[in-house]
């Protein structure tokens, strides 16, 4: 049985944040810059969106949710 990997798009902030926690447990969201975050997201399994559609606000939203979820686990 294989694990289900959902398709990820830039607007799936929560799903992306949870995938970041799962795939990069050694990283702390406050230590990741926006350019690095964009690259990490694009390298997640299931990421399907156009890299050119991202902007700083989307990345900040993802980083905020990532931080909030990572600090409550």
C-alpha positions as a printed Julia matrix, in Angstrom:
73×3 Matrix{Float64}:
  0.0    0.0     0.0
  1.36   3.4    -0.94
  0.78   6.59    0.99
 -1.6    9.04   -0.6
  0.17  12.25   -1.54
 -2.26  15.09   -2.25
 -1.58  17.59   -5.01
 -0.24  20.79   -3.49
 -0.86  24.27   -4.87
  0.29  27.63   -3.54
 -3.1   28.38   -1.98
 -3.04  25.18    0.12
 -1.25  26.97    2.94
 -2.1   24.53    5.72
 -1.37  21.41    3.67
  1.96  22.86    2.57
  2.88  23.76    6.15
  2.08  20.24    7.34
  4.09  18.75    4.46
  7.05  20.97    5.4
  6.88  19.69    8.98
  6.78  16.11    7.75
  9.48  16.34    5.08
 11.86  18.8     6.73
 11.63  18.06   10.48
 15.16  19.33   11.01
 14.3   22.82    9.75
 12.9   25.63   11.85
 10.54  28.0    10.0
 12.13  31.1    11.51
 15.52  30.09   10.08
 14.25  29.73    6.49
 14.29  32.7     4.13
 11.58  33.27    1.55
 13.66  32.14   -1.43
 14.66  28.95    0.37
 11.05  28.4     1.43
  9.88  28.69   -2.18
 12.44  26.05   -3.19
 11.46  23.73   -0.32
  7.78  23.95   -1.25
  8.48  23.31   -4.92
 10.46  20.19   -3.96
  7.66  18.7    -1.84
  6.11  15.49   -3.16
  2.84  16.34   -4.83
  3.61  20.0    -5.54
  1.95  20.76   -8.86
  1.61  24.55   -9.11
  3.44  27.02  -11.33
  6.54  28.36   -9.49
  6.02  31.72  -11.2
  2.69  32.26   -9.4
  4.22  32.62   -5.95
  4.78  35.98   -4.26
  6.16  37.12   -0.91
  2.71  37.28    0.71
  1.94  33.65   -0.14
  5.31  32.59    1.24
  4.83  34.63    4.42
  1.41  33.03    4.92
  2.92  29.55    4.51
  5.77  30.41    6.87
  3.37  31.75    9.5
  1.21  28.61    9.47
  4.34  26.43    9.45
  5.66  28.27   12.51
  2.33  28.1    14.33
  1.95  24.38   13.68
  5.58  23.51   14.39
  5.57  25.27   17.75
  2.38  23.58   18.94
  3.42  20.0    18.12
